Amino acid sequence: MLKYNLLSTIYPEDPVITQLFQAYCRTDIPGKELVAVLKQCREMSPLLAIQYMPIIIQVLLELMVARDSKEPGNPSQEAFKALILVLHKYVRHLALPRVRRACSSTRC
């Protein structure tokens, strides 16, 4: 039986998302350092946040349930705040007006 473990060395262009993914991969990261990374989510590019949304949501949800709420800095609470922030970026992006061009029946 073959077992595969996918490892990716490609990180996003946005340094905030890259730091979030790297902090998530570290099992020994102190709570205060993780909180500092999570607070940087405010600086995340909206378009890249939307592009990587499924992965970001998975990371933040795991951090919310896996970390102890009594840890210094409360990383669980900061992960929740970052999740709300990412979802807000998505909603704001959906609210932007879209420019649509007329499409004739023969070509668009």
Protein Blocks (a to p, Z undefined) as FASTA:
>chain_A
ZZdddddfbdcfblklmmmmmmmmpmkbcfklmmmmmmmmmmpcfklmmmmmmmmmmmmm
mmmmmpcfkbghilmlmmmmmmmmmmmmmmmmmmpccddddddfkbZZ
